[in-house]
């Protein structure tokens, strides 16, 4: 693992590395790349809306009924 100059230098630097220091640096790097408002909007728009799902189901049901009447 690469040396992290921002990790705390103390008891942990003698025998092993402090994993929390690396995690904090990674999270800071990831969080600075994307504004918080943008992240929240993306989370809100992650899936289809319930109205769209109901409309698609209704259209499929209507088309199925029309096809059944046409071939019966």
HTML snippet that shows the backbone in 3Dmol.js (N, CA, C, O; Angstrom):
<script src="https://3Dmol.org/build/3Dmol-min.js"></script>
<div id="view" style="width:600px;height:400px;position:relative"></div>
<script>
const pdb = `
ATOM      1  N   UNK A   1       0.844  -1.168   0.000  1.00  0.00           N
ATOM      2  CA  UNK A   1       0.000   0.000   0.000  1.00  0.00           C
ATOM      3  C   UNK A   1       0.896   1.239   0.000  1.00  0.00           C
ATOM      4  O   UNK A   1       1.956   1.246   0.626  1.00  0.00           O
ATOM      5  N   UNK A   2       0.473   2.259  -0.687  1.00  0.00           N
ATOM      6  CA  UNK A   2       1.279   3.475  -0.802  1.00  0.00           C
ATOM      7  C   UNK A   2       1.266   4.255   0.512  1.00  0.00           C
ATOM      8  O   UNK A   2       0.329   4.160   1.305  1.00  0.00           O
ATOM      9  N   UNK A   3       2.316   5.015   0.714  1.00  0.00           N
ATOM     10  CA  UNK A   3       2.426   5.841   1.916  1.00  0.00           C
ATOM     11  C   UNK A   3       1.469   7.018   1.787  1.00  0.00           C
ATOM     12  O   UNK A   3       1.428   7.683   0.752  1.00  0.00           O
ATOM     13  N   UNK A   4       0.707   7.270   2.831  1.00  0.00           N
ATOM     14  CA  UNK A   4      -0.238   8.381   2.839  1.00  0.00           C
ATOM     15  C   UNK A   4       0.319   9.484   3.732  1.00  0.00           C
ATOM     16  O   UNK A   4       0.325   9.330   4.953  1.00  0.00           O
ATOM     17  N   UNK A   5       0.790  10.597   3.157  1.00  0.00           N
ATOM     18  CA  UNK A   5       1.374  11.663   3.975  1.00  0.00           C
ATOM     19  C   UNK A   5       0.348  12.371   4.849  1.00  0.00           C
ATOM     20  O   UNK A   5       0.723  13.066   5.793  1.00  0.00           O
ATOM     21  N   UNK A   6      -0.952  12.210   4.551  1.00  0.00           N
ATOM     22  CA  UNK A   6      -1.984  12.882   5.336  1.00  0.00           C
ATOM     23  C   UNK A   6      -2.479  12.022   6.495  1.00  0.00           C
ATOM     24  O   UNK A   6      -3.246  12.503   7.328  1.00  0.00           O
ATOM     25  N   UNK A   7      -2.063  10.782   6.564  1.00  0.00           N
ATOM     26  CA  UNK A   7      -2.486   9.895   7.647  1.00  0.00           C
ATOM     27  C   UNK A   7      -1.826  10.340   8.951  1.00  0.00           C
ATOM     28  O   UNK A   7      -0.717  10.876   8.943  1.00  0.00           O
ATOM     29  N   UNK A   8      -2.510  10.117  10.060  1.00  0.00           N
ATOM     30  CA  UNK A   8      -1.910  10.507  11.347  1.00  0.00           C
ATOM     31  C   UNK A   8      -0.614   9.745  11.613  1.00  0.00           C
ATOM     32  O   UNK A   8      -0.523   8.539  11.383  1.00  0.00           O
ATOM     33  N   UNK A   9       0.373  10.467  12.097  1.00  0.00           N
ATOM     34  CA  UNK A   9       1.671   9.863  12.393  1.00  0.00           C
ATOM     35  C   UNK A   9       1.781   9.694  13.902  1.00  0.00           C
ATOM     36  O   UNK A   9       1.913  10.678  14.630  1.00  0.00           O
ATOM     37  N   UNK A  10       1.729   8.478  14.364  1.00  0.00           N
ATOM     38  CA  UNK A  10       1.806   8.235  15.798  1.00  0.00           C
ATOM     39  C   UNK A  10       2.177   6.791  16.036  1.00  0.00           C
ATOM     40  O   UNK A  10       3.085   6.260  15.396  1.00  0.00           O
ATOM     41  N   UNK A  11       1.475   6.154  16.958  1.00  0.00           N
ATOM     42  CA  UNK A  11       1.755   4.769  17.288  1.00  0.00           C
ATOM     43  C   UNK A  11       1.511   3.847  16.099  1.00  0.00           C
ATOM     44  O   UNK A  11       2.215   2.852  15.933  1.00  0.00           O
ATOM     45  N   UNK A  12       0.538   4.164  15.286  1.00  0.00           N
ATOM     46  CA  UNK A  12       0.173   3.292  14.173  1.00  0.00           C
ATOM     47  C   UNK A  12       1.200   3.292  13.046  1.00  0.00           C
ATOM     48  O   UNK A  12       1.236   2.349  12.255  1.00  0.00           O
ATOM     49  N   UNK A  13       2.021   4.309  12.954  1.00  0.00           N
ATOM     50  CA  UNK A  13       2.973   4.383  11.850  1.00  0.00           C
ATOM     51  C   UNK A  13       4.139   3.408  12.023  1.00  0.00           C
ATOM     52  O   UNK A  13       4.867   3.150  11.064  1.00  0.00           O
ATOM     53  N   UNK A  14       4.328   2.868  13.213  1.00  0.00           N
ATOM     54  CA  UNK A  14       5.448   1.964  13.438  1.00  0.00           C
ATOM     55  C   UNK A  14       5.162   0.549  12.946  1.00  0.00           C
ATOM     56  O   UNK A  14       6.017  -0.065  12.308  1.00  0.00           O
ATOM     57  N   UNK A  15       3.966   0.022  13.235  1.00  0.00           N
ATOM     58  CA  UNK A  15       3.694  -1.368  12.912  1.00  0.00           C
ATOM     59  C   UNK A  15       2.782  -1.555  11.715  1.00  0.00           C
ATOM     60  O   UNK A  15       2.967  -2.511  10.962  1.00  0.00           O
ATOM     61  N   UNK A  16       1.835  -0.710  11.513  1.00  0.00           N
ATOM     62  CA  UNK A  16       0.881  -0.860  10.415  1.00  0.00           C
ATOM     63  C   UNK A  16       0.279   0.479  10.072  1.00  0.00           C
ATOM     64  O   UNK A  16       0.600   1.503  10.675  1.00  0.00           O
ATOM     65  N   UNK A  17      -0.597   0.453   9.096  1.00  0.00           N
ATOM     66  CA  UNK A  17      -1.216   1.705   8.687  1.00  0.00           C
ATOM     67  C   UNK A  17      -2.585   1.846   9.329  1.00  0.00           C
ATOM     68  O   UNK A  17      -3.241   0.857   9.655  1.00  0.00           O
ATOM     69  N   UNK A  18      -3.000   3.075   9.503  1.00  0.00           N
ATOM     70  CA  UNK A  18      -4.307   3.363  10.069  1.00  0.00           C
ATOM     71  C   UNK A  18      -5.339   3.330   8.950  1.00  0.00           C
ATOM     72  O   UNK A  18      -5.353   4.235   8.116  1.00  0.00           O
ATOM     73  N   UNK A  19      -6.208   2.314   8.903  1.00  0.00           N
ATOM     74  CA  UNK A  19      -7.165   2.226   7.798  1.00  0.00           C
ATOM     75  C   UNK A  19      -8.188   3.355   7.794  1.00  0.00           C
ATOM     76  O   UNK A  19      -8.695   3.715   6.732  1.00  0.00           O
ATOM     77  N   UNK A  20      -8.502   3.915   8.948  1.00  0.00           N
ATOM     78  CA  UNK A  20      -9.496   4.985   8.970  1.00  0.00           C
ATOM     79  C   UNK A  20      -8.960   6.245   8.290  1.00  0.00           C
ATOM     80  O   UNK A  20      -9.735   7.003   7.707  1.00  0.00           O
ATOM     81  N   UNK A  21      -7.674   6.478   8.354  1.00  0.00           N
ATOM     82  CA  UNK A  21      -7.100   7.637   7.673  1.00  0.00           C
ATOM     83  C   UNK A  21      -7.250   7.522   6.172  1.00  0.00           C
ATOM     84  O   UNK A  21      -7.559   8.508   5.501  1.00  0.00           O
ATOM     85  N   UNK A  22      -7.036   6.339   5.637  1.00  0.00           N
ATOM     86  CA  UNK A  22      -7.191   6.124   4.206  1.00  0.00           C
ATOM     87  C   UNK A  22      -8.650   6.261   3.795  1.00  0.00           C
ATOM     88  O   UNK A  22      -8.946   6.827   2.744  1.00  0.00           O
ATOM     89  N   UNK A  23      -9.556   5.752   4.607  1.00  0.00           N
ATOM     90  CA  UNK A  23     -10.979   5.840   4.295  1.00  0.00           C
ATOM     91  C   UNK A  23     -11.441   7.281   4.299  1.00  0.00           C
ATOM     92  O   UNK A  23     -12.213   7.688   3.431  1.00  0.00           O
ATOM     93  N   UNK A  24     -10.982   8.055   5.262  1.00  0.00           N
ATOM     94  CA  UNK A  24     -11.382   9.457   5.328  1.00  0.00           C
ATOM     95  C   UNK A  24     -10.866  10.228   4.118  1.00  0.00           C
ATOM     96  O   UNK A  24     -11.576  11.073   3.573  1.00  0.00           O
ATOM     97  N   UNK A  25      -9.654   9.949   3.700  1.00  0.00           N
ATOM     98  CA  UNK A  25      -9.107  10.633   2.527  1.00  0.00           C
ATOM     99  C   UNK A  25      -9.878  10.238   1.268  1.00  0.00           C
ATOM    100  O   UNK A  25     -10.131  11.082   0.408  1.00  0.00           O
ATOM    101  N   UNK A  26     -10.253   8.966   1.153  1.00  0.00           N
ATOM    102  CA  UNK A  26     -11.009   8.519  -0.011  1.00  0.00           C
ATOM    103  C   UNK A  26     -12.377   9.188  -0.056  1.00  0.00           C
ATOM    104  O   UNK A  26     -12.812   9.651  -1.110  1.00  0.00           O
ATOM    105  N   UNK A  27     -13.050   9.237   1.083  1.00  0.00           N
ATOM    106  CA  UNK A  27     -14.370   9.870   1.115  1.00  0.00           C
ATOM    107  C   UNK A  27     -14.281  11.354   0.795  1.00  0.00           C
ATOM    108  O   UNK A  27     -15.147  11.888   0.102  1.00  0.00           O
ATOM    109  N   UNK A  28     -13.258  12.020   1.283  1.00  0.00           N
ATOM    110  CA  UNK A  28     -13.085  13.441   0.975  1.00  0.00           C
ATOM    111  C   UNK A  28     -12.853  13.631  -0.522  1.00  0.00           C
ATOM    112  O   UNK A  28     -13.364  14.583  -1.112  1.00  0.00           O
ATOM    113  N   UNK A  29     -12.094  12.739  -1.132  1.00  0.00           N
ATOM    114  CA  UNK A  29     -11.828  12.815  -2.569  1.00  0.00           C
ATOM    115  C   UNK A  29     -13.108  12.600  -3.361  1.00  0.00           C
ATOM    116  O   UNK A  29     -13.374  13.332  -4.314  1.00  0.00           O
ATOM    117  N   UNK A  30     -13.894  11.616  -2.986  1.00  0.00           N
ATOM    118  CA  UNK A  30     -15.135  11.324  -3.708  1.00  0.00           C
ATOM    119  C   UNK A  30     -16.141  12.444  -3.515  1.00  0.00           C
ATOM    120  O   UNK A  30     -16.804  12.843  -4.472  1.00  0.00           O
ATOM    121  N   UNK A  31     -16.269  12.961  -2.299  1.00  0.00           N
ATOM    122  CA  UNK A  31     -17.260  13.989  -2.011  1.00  0.00           C
ATOM    123  C   UNK A  31     -16.935  15.322  -2.665  1.00  0.00           C
ATOM    124  O   UNK A  31     -17.849  16.079  -2.991  1.00  0.00           O
ATOM    125  N   UNK A  32     -15.669  15.628  -2.865  1.00  0.00           N
ATOM    126  CA  UNK A  32     -15.341  16.930  -3.452  1.00  0.00           C
ATOM    127  C   UNK A  32     -15.603  16.960  -4.952  1.00  0.00           C
ATOM    128  O   UNK A  32     -15.685  18.042  -5.533  1.00  0.00           O
ATOM    129  N   UNK A  33     -15.735  15.806  -5.590  1.00  0.00           N
ATOM    130  CA  UNK A  33     -15.933  15.758  -7.036  1.00  0.00           C
ATOM    131  C   UNK A  33     -17.338  16.078  -7.476  1.00  0.00           C
ATOM    132  O   UNK A  33     -17.538  16.462  -8.629  1.00  0.00           O
ATOM    133  N   UNK A  34     -18.337  15.936  -6.597  1.00  0.00           N
ATOM    134  CA  UNK A  34     -19.726  16.119  -6.983  1.00  0.00           C
ATOM    135  C   UNK A  34     -20.437  16.973  -5.943  1.00  0.00           C
ATOM    136  O   UNK A  34     -20.412  16.643  -4.757  1.00  0.00           O
ATOM    137  N   UNK A  35     -21.068  18.059  -6.361  1.00  0.00           N
ATOM    138  CA  UNK A  35     -21.794  18.895  -5.399  1.00  0.00           C
ATOM    139  C   UNK A  35     -22.932  18.123  -4.744  1.00  0.00           C
ATOM    140  O   UNK A  35     -23.499  17.212  -5.347  1.00  0.00           O
ATOM    141  N   UNK A  36     -23.263  18.488  -3.515  1.00  0.00           N
ATOM    142  CA  UNK A  36     -24.249  17.741  -2.753  1.00  0.00           C
ATOM    143  C   UNK A  36     -25.647  17.833  -3.363  1.00  0.00           C
ATOM    144  O   UNK A  36     -26.369  16.835  -3.374  1.00  0.00           O
ATOM    145  N   UNK A  37     -26.042  18.974  -3.859  1.00  0.00           N
ATOM    146  CA  UNK A  37     -27.369  19.119  -4.456  1.00  0.00           C
ATOM    147  C   UNK A  37     -27.540  18.220  -5.667  1.00  0.00           C
ATOM    148  O   UNK A  37     -28.613  17.655  -5.878  1.00  0.00           O
ATOM    149  N   UNK A  38     -26.527  18.089  -6.435  1.00  0.00           N
ATOM    150  CA  UNK A  38     -26.567  17.241  -7.626  1.00  0.00           C
ATOM    151  C   UNK A  38     -26.728  15.771  -7.237  1.00  0.00           C
ATOM    152  O   UNK A  38     -27.446  15.021  -7.898  1.00  0.00           O
ATOM    153  N   UNK A  39     -26.061  15.374  -6.170  1.00  0.00           N
ATOM    154  CA  UNK A  39     -26.132  13.998  -5.701  1.00  0.00           C
ATOM    155  C   UNK A  39     -27.545  13.683  -5.212  1.00  0.00           C
ATOM    156  O   UNK A  39     -28.048  12.587  -5.460  1.00  0.00           O
ATOM    157  N   UNK A  40     -28.184  14.610  -4.531  1.00  0.00           N
ATOM    158  CA  UNK A  40     -29.527  14.385  -4.012  1.00  0.00           C
ATOM    159  C   UNK A  40     -30.538  14.303  -5.150  1.00  0.00           C
ATOM    160  O   UNK A  40     -31.466  13.497  -5.084  1.00  0.00           O
ATOM    161  N   UNK A  41     -30.382  15.114  -6.186  1.00  0.00           N
ATOM    162  CA  UNK A  41     -31.280  15.049  -7.334  1.00  0.00           C
ATOM    163  C   UNK A  41     -31.151  13.713  -8.048  1.00  0.00           C
ATOM    164  O   UNK A  41     -32.152  13.138  -8.473  1.00  0.00           O
ATOM    165  N   UNK A  42     -29.936  13.218  -8.183  1.00  0.00           N
ATOM    166  CA  UNK A  42     -29.721  11.934  -8.842  1.00  0.00           C
ATOM    167  C   UNK A  42     -30.354  10.814  -8.033  1.00  0.00           C
ATOM    168  O   UNK A  42     -30.895   9.874  -8.616  1.00  0.00           O
ATOM    169  N   UNK A  43     -30.304  10.886  -6.721  1.00  0.00           N
ATOM    170  CA  UNK A  43     -30.913   9.851  -5.893  1.00  0.00           C
ATOM    171  C   UNK A  43     -32.432   9.895  -6.002  1.00  0.00           C
ATOM    172  O   UNK A  43     -33.084   8.850  -5.970  1.00  0.00           O
ATOM    173  N   UNK A  44     -33.002  11.086  -6.131  1.00  0.00           N
ATOM    174  CA  UNK A  44     -34.449  11.216  -6.238  1.00  0.00           C
ATOM    175  C   UNK A  44     -34.959  10.720  -7.588  1.00  0.00           C
ATOM    176  O   UNK A  44     -36.102  10.273  -7.676  1.00  0.00           O
ATOM    177  N   UNK A  45     -34.157  10.783  -8.627  1.00  0.00           N
ATOM    178  CA  UNK A  45     -34.577  10.392  -9.962  1.00  0.00           C
ATOM    179  C   UNK A  45     -34.051   9.012 -10.344  1.00  0.00           C
ATOM    180  O   UNK A  45     -33.919   8.714 -11.531  1.00  0.00           O
ATOM    181  N   UNK A  46     -33.753   8.181  -9.379  1.00  0.00           N
ATOM    182  CA  UNK A  46     -33.101   6.915  -9.673  1.00  0.00           C
ATOM    183  C   UNK A  46     -34.020   5.893 -10.320  1.00  0.00           C
ATOM    184  O   UNK A  46     -33.537   5.029 -11.053  1.00  0.00           O
ATOM    185  N   UNK A  47     -35.327   5.956 -10.078  1.00  0.00           N
ATOM    186  CA  UNK A  47     -36.221   4.952 -10.630  1.00  0.00           C
ATOM    187  C   UNK A  47     -37.424   5.582 -11.294  1.00  0.00           C
ATOM    188  O   UNK A  47     -37.654   6.786 -11.179  1.00  0.00           O
ATOM    189  N   UNK A  48     -38.201   4.751 -11.999  1.00  0.00           N
ATOM    190  CA  UNK A  48     -39.401   5.278 -12.647  1.00  0.00           C
ATOM    191  C   UNK A  48     -40.453   5.682 -11.610  1.00  0.00           C
ATOM    192  O   UNK A  48     -40.515   5.116 -10.519  1.00  0.00           O
ATOM    193  N   UNK A  49     -41.252   6.642 -11.958  1.00  0.00           N
ATOM    194  CA  UNK A  49     -42.280   7.123 -11.043  1.00  0.00           C
ATOM    195  C   UNK A  49     -43.469   6.168 -11.067  1.00  0.00           C
ATOM    196  O   UNK A  49     -43.715   5.514 -12.080  1.00  0.00           O
ATOM    197  N   UNK A  50     -44.203   6.083  -9.969  1.00  0.00           N
ATOM    198  CA  UNK A  50     -45.338   5.152  -9.907  1.00  0.00           C
ATOM    199  C   UNK A  50     -46.382   5.420 -10.994  1.00  0.00           C
ATOM    200  O   UNK A  50     -46.990   4.478 -11.502  1.00  0.00           O
ATOM    201  N   UNK A  51     -46.595   6.668 -11.354  1.00  0.00           N
ATOM    202  CA  UNK A  51     -47.572   6.990 -12.398  1.00  0.00           C
ATOM    203  C   UNK A  51     -47.187   6.398 -13.743  1.00  0.00           C
ATOM    204  O   UNK A  51     -48.050   5.945 -14.496  1.00  0.00           O
ATOM    205  N   UNK A  52     -45.907   6.399 -14.043  1.00  0.00           N
ATOM    206  CA  UNK A  52     -45.430   5.838 -15.312  1.00  0.00           C
ATOM    207  C   UNK A  52     -45.650   4.329 -15.325  1.00  0.00           C
ATOM    208  O   UNK A  52     -46.072   3.768 -16.336  1.00  0.00           O
ATOM    209  N   UNK A  53     -45.368   3.679 -14.212  1.00  0.00           N
ATOM    210  CA  UNK A  53     -45.547   2.226 -14.133  1.00  0.00           C
ATOM    211  C   UNK A  53     -47.025   1.864 -14.311  1.00  0.00           C
ATOM    212  O   UNK A  53     -47.345   0.926 -15.041  1.00  0.00           O
ATOM    213  N   UNK A  54     -47.924   2.595 -13.656  1.00  0.00           N
ATOM    214  CA  UNK A  54     -49.361   2.335 -13.774  1.00  0.00           C
ATOM    215  C   UNK A  54     -49.827   2.561 -15.210  1.00  0.00           C
ATOM    216  O   UNK A  54     -50.627   1.782 -15.728  1.00  0.00           O
ATOM    217  N   UNK A  55     -49.340   3.614 -15.855  1.00  0.00           N
ATOM    218  CA  UNK A  55     -49.724   3.900 -17.231  1.00  0.00           C
ATOM    219  C   UNK A  55     -49.274   2.787 -18.174  1.00  0.00           C
ATOM    220  O   UNK A  55     -50.028   2.392 -19.064  1.00  0.00           O
ATOM    221  N   UNK A  56     -48.064   2.281 -17.994  1.00  0.00           N
ATOM    222  CA  UNK A  56     -47.558   1.205 -18.855  1.00  0.00           C
ATOM    223  C   UNK A  56     -48.389  -0.061 -18.656  1.00  0.00           C
ATOM    224  O   UNK A  56     -48.732  -0.735 -19.627  1.00  0.00           O
ATOM    225  N   UNK A  57     -48.713  -0.385 -17.414  1.00  0.00           N
ATOM    226  CA  UNK A  57     -49.533  -1.565 -17.143  1.00  0.00           C
ATOM    227  C   UNK A  57     -50.920  -1.403 -17.769  1.00  0.00           C
ATOM    228  O   UNK A  57     -51.458  -2.359 -18.328  1.00  0.00           O
ATOM    229  N   UNK A  58     -51.499  -0.216 -17.684  1.00  0.00           N
ATOM    230  CA  UNK A  58     -52.813   0.036 -18.265  1.00  0.00           C
ATOM    231  C   UNK A  58     -52.779  -0.100 -19.789  1.00  0.00           C
ATOM    232  O   UNK A  58     -53.689  -0.687 -20.374  1.00  0.00           O
ATOM    233  N   UNK A  59     -51.759   0.426 -20.427  1.00  0.00           N
ATOM    234  CA  UNK A  59     -51.638   0.330 -21.895  1.00  0.00           C
ATOM    235  C   UNK A  59     -51.500  -1.122 -22.318  1.00  0.00           C
ATOM    236  O   UNK A  59     -52.131  -1.544 -23.287  1.00  0.00           O
ATOM    237  N   UNK A  60     -50.687  -1.891 -21.611  1.00  0.00           N
ATOM    238  CA  UNK A  60     -50.520  -3.313 -21.946  1.00  0.00           C
ATOM    239  C   UNK A  60     -51.845  -4.049 -21.775  1.00  0.00           C
ATOM    240  O   UNK A  60     -52.189  -4.891 -22.604  1.00  0.00           O
ATOM    241  N   UNK A  61     -52.595  -3.748 -20.718  1.00  0.00           N
ATOM    242  CA  UNK A  61     -53.887  -4.400 -20.492  1.00  0.00           C
ATOM    243  C   UNK A  61     -54.881  -4.048 -21.594  1.00  0.00           C
ATOM    244  O   UNK A  61     -55.606  -4.918 -22.077  1.00  0.00           O
ATOM    245  N   UNK A  62     -54.921  -2.786 -21.992  1.00  0.00           N
ATOM    246  CA  UNK A  62     -55.838  -2.356 -23.057  1.00  0.00           C
ATOM    247  C   UNK A  62     -55.467  -3.007 -24.381  1.00  0.00           C
ATOM    248  O   UNK A  62     -56.344  -3.481 -25.104  1.00  0.00           O
ATOM    249  N   UNK A  63     -54.187  -3.034 -24.705  1.00  0.00           N
ATOM    250  CA  UNK A  63     -53.751  -3.677 -25.952  1.00  0.00           C
ATOM    251  C   UNK A  63     -54.067  -5.169 -25.928  1.00  0.00           C
ATOM    252  O   UNK A  63     -54.461  -5.735 -26.948  1.00  0.00           O
ATOM    253  N   UNK A  64     -53.901  -5.805 -24.782  1.00  0.00           N
ATOM    254  CA  UNK A  64     -54.240  -7.217 -24.665  1.00  0.00           C
ATOM    255  C   UNK A  64     -55.728  -7.459 -24.871  1.00  0.00           C
ATOM    256  O   UNK A  64     -56.112  -8.420 -25.538  1.00  0.00           O
ATOM    257  N   UNK A  65     -56.567  -6.602 -24.309  1.00  0.00           N
ATOM    258  CA  UNK A  65     -58.020  -6.738 -24.479  1.00  0.00           C
ATOM    259  C   UNK A  65     -58.428  -6.522 -25.932  1.00  0.00           C
ATOM    260  O   UNK A  65     -59.272  -7.254 -26.448  1.00  0.00           O
ATOM    261  N   UNK A  66     -57.849  -5.540 -26.591  1.00  0.00           N
ATOM    262  CA  UNK A  66     -58.143  -5.277 -28.010  1.00  0.00           C
ATOM    263  C   UNK A  66     -57.710  -6.456 -28.862  1.00  0.00           C
ATOM    264  O   UNK A  66     -58.453  -6.883 -29.746  1.00  0.00           O
ATOM    265  N   UNK A  67     -56.524  -6.990 -28.612  1.00  0.00           N
ATOM    266  CA  UNK A  67     -56.045  -8.133 -29.376  1.00  0.00           C
ATOM    267  C   UNK A  67     -56.918  -9.355 -29.130  1.00  0.00           C
ATOM    268  O   UNK A  67     -57.179 -10.115 -30.063  1.00  0.00           O
ATOM    269  N   UNK A  68     -57.378  -9.565 -27.896  1.00  0.00           N
ATOM    270  CA  UNK A  68     -58.232 -10.707 -27.584  1.00  0.00           C
ATOM    271  C   UNK A  68     -59.581 -10.593 -28.316  1.00  0.00           C
ATOM    272  O   UNK A  68     -60.096 -11.578 -28.846  1.00  0.00           O
ATOM    273  N   UNK A  69     -60.143  -9.367 -28.335  1.00  0.00           N
ATOM    274  CA  UNK A  69     -61.397  -9.155 -29.049  1.00  0.00           C
ATOM    275  C   UNK A  69     -61.230  -9.303 -30.555  1.00  0.00           C
ATOM    276  O   UNK A  69     -62.133  -9.782 -31.241  1.00  0.00           O
ATOM    277  N   UNK A  70     -60.079  -8.893 -31.067  1.00  0.00           N
ATOM    278  CA  UNK A  70     -59.844  -8.958 -32.509  1.00  0.00           C
ATOM    279  C   UNK A  70     -59.691 -10.406 -32.990  1.00  0.00           C
ATOM    280  O   UNK A  70     -60.119 -10.737 -34.096  1.00  0.00           O
ATOM    281  N   UNK A  71     -59.083 -11.271 -32.167  1.00  0.00           N
ATOM    282  CA  UNK A  71     -58.835 -12.647 -32.587  1.00  0.00           C
ATOM    283  C   UNK A  71     -59.896 -13.621 -32.073  1.00  0.00           C
ATOM    284  O   UNK A  71     -59.840 -14.807 -32.399  1.00  0.00           O
ATOM    285  N   UNK A  72     -60.851 -13.155 -31.287  1.00  0.00           N
ATOM    286  CA  UNK A  72     -61.874 -14.070 -30.752  1.00  0.00           C
ATOM    287  C   UNK A  72     -63.017 -14.274 -31.701  1.00  0.00           C
ATOM    288  O   UNK A  72     -63.951 -15.014 -31.394  1.00  0.00           O
TER     289      UNK A  72
END
`;
const viewer = $3Dmol.createViewer("view");
viewer.addModel(pdb, "pdb");
viewer.setStyle({}, {cartoon: {color: "spectrum"}});
viewer.zoomTo();
viewer.render();
</script>
